[in-house]
Amino acid sequence: MSDDVRALVRAGTGPDRPPPRAEPLTVLFTGRPGPRPRLGRELYVAVPVFRSAYDAVRDALEPWLRLPLAAVVFAPEGGVDASLIRRAEFAQPALFAFQIAVYRLWQSWGLEVRAVSGVGTGALAAAHAAGTLPLPDAARLIAAWSRLPPPWPVAGPADRAARSAEAEFRRAARAAGEALTAAGRAALTGPPVPFVCSTTGRLLAQGPAGHRLLARHLLHQARQSVSFADAVRTLDAAGFRRTHPCGPDPEDSRPDSELRAVAAVLTHIRAHAPGCIPSRGRFERPAPD
């Protein structure tokens, strides 16, 4: 376990007073995974809350993947399966599992969430985090999306594979649509956390005052090429400020970049607690007097 993970565990799981209340954040789930071998492995080994949430997502994804997710994501460097993480069929499910596990970890630290949103396929993670899209349907949909062909024309065997992937995606979308319809009937007061469209700023599946969330909306969102900055501007204009990303930074390839992405929220929470301050980029509690 690295020093950064040890510090993160100490700061986030201390047995003393309850977590302080900080100003709520709007969590924006990113949609660009990038090739990130062993994404979340240190957190998985060291943090039980992360591990439990990750395992739940992994179990939901396994029926729809041709290889176990952990065998690809946590493959030894240079191993036969390690390079598979660079393929969308594993990169997208790996991002989804990481995001949901990180979000559950943040919740365990006491993070107050004002709303959730998503860029591209991050909309699927946001819909699940909001309590709108059940995990089995979200997992099937993200796995089907990850196998869709590129937007340019293909021919021969590739064309047949593309048609097969698109048919499975339509089936997954129909299943998700049924789940969304049932959720809309059962929860007229809306999900536990508001789900906001990152392209319009409108509330979705938020009872009579909101816009009904449909499967085709999620598919449209998944195909969007909206940048993170554009989404932040849209959310800010709609009144959902203090937007924080959930997901690894695709521009940061330095070691432990994912830990920095996770710890940024802990900085926000603990900054409101007297006597608990971030030091030199790590999180340490002072020894008792």
Buried (B, 14 or more C-beta within 10 A) or exposed (E): EEEBBBBBBEBBBBEEEEBEEBEBBBBBBBBBBBBBBBBBBBBBEBBEBBBBBBBBBBEBBBEBBEEEBBBBBBBEEEEEBBBBBBEBBBBBBBBBBBBBBBBBBBBBBBBBBBBBBBBBBBBBBBBBBBBBBBBBBBBBBBBBBBBBBEEEEEEEEEEEEBEEBBEBBEEBBEBBBEBBBEBBEEBEEBBEBBBBBBBEBEBBBBEEEBEEBBBEBBBEBBEBEBEBEBBBBBBBEBEBBBBBBBBBBBEEEEEBBBBBBBBEBBBBBBEEBEEBBBEEEBBBBEEEE
